[in-house]
Amino acid sequence: MLFRQNVLAGIAGGDVTLAFRRWTKPTVKAGGSLRTAVGVLAIDAVDEIDEGAITDSDARKAGFVDRAALAKELTARTEGRCYRIAFHRAGDDPRIALREAADLDGEGRAEIDRKLARFDDSAGMGWTRPVLQLIAVRDGTTAAELSASIGMEKLKLKARIRKLKELGLTESLDVGYRLSGRGRAYLDGE
């Protein structure tokens, strides 16, 4: 579930606590969580709703000026049913603290080694270290540059770089990637 920047700002400020989506099948469920650029959201409820039942107050809680503005957004997708998603910000993205944890001990390094080896094995090629090393050369290295350098299709590589991000080794910039403090500590310790 993606949010526009202005809605993310409202979530961070506590003003936005609802979302409305037209889906053929919900992509989140009550009791689950969702990571966003402004932290982790706890999903409180996901309910199918008739669009006519949406109020101006609901629309404002979803980051829109009024019901008409929200209705316009919902008409962009014609298939599926309308859902009301209630949520609250549950805290910071745990990957932020992880990527700042640059004090790797032997066990922490060994765990990263094991995970990177699994990533390489599942891809049928050793891609993790070359990608980390290429990103280390210059902040803002793009997926296109990386894919050309290692001979991997860009979208496939982007999905794999998300795995490095889950380990706290990389972070996304507005354009491209950079190593986190943890990623630099990992490479420096090799």
N, C-alpha and C positions, 0 to 999 in steps of 0.2 A: 504494500500500500504506500504510494508516494504522496508527498505533500508539497505544495508550492512554498516558496521561501516565506511569504507573508504569513502563511498558516503555521509554518514551523516557528516563527517568531511568537505567534499567539499561543502555541503549545508551550513554548519555553516560559512565557509570562503567566501561564495558567488560565488564560482567557478562552482558549480553544480546547474543548473537551468532547466534541462530537465530530464525526465525519459521516458523510453520506456518499455511498457508492452504488453504481449500477453494476451488478455482477450476475453472471449465469450461475456462479457458485462462490460463496464467500471465501476470501483468501486469508482471513483471520478468524479466530474463534474466541469466545468468551473464556477467560481464564488464561489465555495465551499472552504473549508479549510481542512487541515489535520494536526493533532498533531503528532510530531515526537520527538525523544529524544533531538533534537537540536532546538526545537521551533515549532511554528505554520507556516505551509506553506499555502499561498494563491494560489489556483489553477487558473491560468490565462487562460489556454486553454487545451482541450482534443480533439485531432483529430486523426481519423483513418489515417494511413500512410502505404504506401507500403514499406516493409523492404529495398528494393533496393534504395529507395530515401534517406535513412539515410546516412549522410556524416560523415567523420572523425571528423569534427568540432562538429556536433551534438553529436557524441559518447563521445567526450571529455567533452562537457557540461553536459553529463549524468554520468560522473565519470569514463569513460573507456578510455583506452589508444588509441584505434582506433575503427573503424567500425567493424573490424573482431572480436575483443573481445566482443563487444556488441552483434553481431550476434550470437556468441557462447552462450551467456547468454540467448538470446531469444529462441534458439532451445531447451532449457530445457523443455519448454512447447510447445506441438505440436498443441493443439486446440485453437481456437479463432483467432482474428485478431490483428494486431499490432497497438498500439496506442502511440502517442507522447503526453506527458503531460508536459506543460510548467508551471512553478511555481516560486514563489519568497518567501523568508523567510519574514514573516509578523510580527514576534515578538516572545517573549518568551511564553512558555506554561503557561497559566494563573493559572494552578494548582500549579505551583511552588510558586507564590506569595500567593495563598490561603493557602497552607500547612504551610507557614511561619507565617501566621496571627494567632498568638496564643492568642491574646487579645480578648477573647470571652466575649461579654456582654450577658445580659439575653435574648435578642431577637435572637442573633446568636446561643446561646445554644438551645433555643426553636426550632429554625429552623432545627438544626441538629437532635434534638429529633424527630421532626415530620417526617423527611426523613428516619431516621433509623427505626421508627415504620412502615412506609410504606414498607421498604425493608423486614422487618420481616413478616409483614402481607402477602405480595405477595409470600414469600417463604413458608408460612404456619408454620413457626417456628422462635423462637427468636435466630438468629445467630449473629447479628451485634455486640452486646456487648461482648459475649464470644470470638469472633474472635479478636476484638480490645484488650481485656484483655490478650489474649494469645500472640498476637504480642508484646504487651507492655513488657512482661516478658523478651524477648530476641530479639535483632535485628537479622535479618536473618531467622526468623521463616519461614519455607517453607509451601507451599500449601499442600503438602503431610502430614506434621505434623499437620497442622490445620484441614484438612479433617478427619484425624484419630481421633483427639480429639473431634470434634463436630458431627461426624457421617454423613458427607455430602460428596458426590462424588467430587473428586478433581477438575475436569474441571468446574463443576457447581459452586463450591466455588470460583475458580479463577475469573469467570465472575462476581460473586457477590462482590469480593474484589475490582474489578475495580470501582464499585459504591462507595466504601469507598474512593478510590483514587480521584474520581470526587469531593467528598466533601472536599478534602484536608486533610483527616484524616490519610492516609497511603501513603507510597511511596515504589516503587519497588527497590530492590537492585539487584546486579548481581545474587545473590542467595537469595531468600526469600523476606520478607517484613520487614518494620519497621514503627513505628508510626512517624508521622510528629510532629512538634512542636504544631500544631493545635490539632492533635489527642491526644497528651499528656495533653494539656490544657483541652481538653474536658473530658477525663477520670479523671483527677485530680479534676475537679470541680464537680464530681458526689457525 
